[in-house]
Amino acid sequence: MPRLHVRPAAGDDVVAAFEWYEAHRAGLGSQFADEISRTYAAIEAAPLRFPVVLDDIRMAMVRRFPYLVYFALLDDAVSVIAVLHGHRSPVAWRQRR
C-alpha cells in the first residue's frame, strides 16, 4: 500500500473548507474532516480504483460534501495535489501539477 502525502496547498484547501463549514454550523467542519480522512484512506488502500481525469492525475469524490480530491501516483507514494469544491474551475488544480 503506497504512502499518502498531502501537499501543502492541498492541506490549505482542507483547512479553508473546514473553517468555512465550521463557521456555518458547529461540528460540520469536523464532519468534513472525517470524510476527508475516509477519502484519503480509500485512496491509500486502492489508488487505482479511482478514475484518471488528465494524464496521470486521478480524482476521488468526498462523500456527503461536494469536494474532489485530485492526486497522482508516484513510485512509492500517492501525492494529493488539491482538495477542491466540485464547482471550482479545473484550472485551479491543473496549475498545481
C-alpha positions as CSV (number, residue, x, y, z in Angstrom):
1,M,0.0,0.0,0.0
2,P,1.5,3.3,-1.0
3,R,2.1,6.1,1.5
4,L,-0.1,9.1,1.2
5,H,1.5,12.6,1.0
6,V,-0.7,15.7,1.2
7,R,1.0,18.7,-0.5
8,P,0.9,21.9,1.5
9,A,-1.6,23.6,-0.9
10,A,-4.0,20.6,-0.6
11,G,-3.7,20.8,3.2
12,D,-4.5,24.5,2.9
13,D,-7.6,23.6,0.8
14,V,-8.8,21.3,3.6
15,V,-8.2,23.9,6.3
16,A,-10.1,26.6,4.4
17,A,-13.1,24.2,3.8
18,F,-13.1,23.1,7.4
19,E,-13.2,26.6,8.6
20,W,-16.0,27.5,6.2
21,Y,-18.1,24.6,7.3
22,E,-17.4,25.1,11.0
23,A,-18.4,28.8,10.7
24,H,-21.7,27.8,9.2
25,R,-22.6,25.1,11.7
26,A,-20.7,24.0,14.7
27,G,-19.4,20.4,14.2
28,L,-19.9,20.4,10.4
29,G,-16.2,21.2,9.9
30,S,-15.3,18.1,12.0
31,Q,-17.7,16.0,9.9
32,F,-16.0,17.3,6.8
33,A,-12.5,16.5,8.2
34,D,-13.8,12.9,9.0
35,E,-14.9,12.4,5.4
36,I,-11.6,13.7,4.1
37,S,-9.8,11.2,6.3
38,R,-12.0,8.4,4.9
39,T,-11.4,9.5,1.4
40,Y,-7.6,9.6,2.0
41,A,-7.8,6.1,3.5
42,A,-9.7,4.8,0.5
43,I,-7.1,6.4,-1.9
44,E,-4.2,4.9,0.0
45,A,-5.8,1.5,0.1
46,A,-6.6,1.3,-3.6
47,P,-5.5,4.3,-5.6
48,L,-6.0,2.6,-9.0
49,R,-9.8,2.3,-8.5
50,F,-10.2,6.0,-9.0
51,P,-10.6,7.4,-12.5
52,V,-7.9,9.2,-14.3
53,V,-9.0,12.8,-15.2
54,L,-5.9,14.0,-17.0
55,D,-2.6,12.4,-17.8
56,D,-1.6,10.7,-14.5
57,I,-4.0,12.7,-12.3
58,R,-6.8,10.8,-10.6
59,M,-9.8,12.0,-8.7
60,A,-11.8,10.8,-5.7
61,M,-15.2,12.2,-4.6
62,V,-15.7,13.0,-1.0
63,R,-18.9,11.6,0.4
64,R,-21.5,14.0,1.8
65,F,-19.6,17.0,0.7
66,P,-19.2,18.5,-2.8
67,Y,-15.4,18.2,-2.8
68,L,-13.0,16.3,-5.0
69,V,-9.5,15.1,-4.2
70,Y,-7.0,15.2,-7.0
71,F,-3.9,13.0,-6.7
72,A,-1.0,11.5,-8.6
73,L,0.6,8.1,-8.1
74,L,4.4,8.3,-7.6
75,D,6.8,5.4,-7.4
76,D,6.3,4.8,-3.7
77,A,3.6,7.3,-2.7
78,V,0.3,8.9,-3.5
79,S,0.6,12.7,-3.7
80,V,-2.6,14.7,-3.0
81,I,-2.4,17.8,-5.2
82,A,-5.7,19.5,-4.4
83,V,-8.9,19.2,-2.4
84,L,-11.4,21.5,-4.2
85,H,-15.1,22.2,-4.3
86,G,-16.7,20.4,-7.3
87,H,-17.8,23.7,-8.8
88,R,-14.3,25.2,-8.9
89,S,-12.7,25.5,-12.3
90,P,-10.4,22.6,-13.2
91,V,-7.7,25.2,-13.8
92,A,-7.3,25.5,-10.1
93,W,-5.8,22.0,-9.7
94,R,-4.1,21.8,-13.1
95,Q,-1.8,24.7,-12.1
96,R,-0.5,22.6,-9.2
97,R,0.6,19.6,-11.2
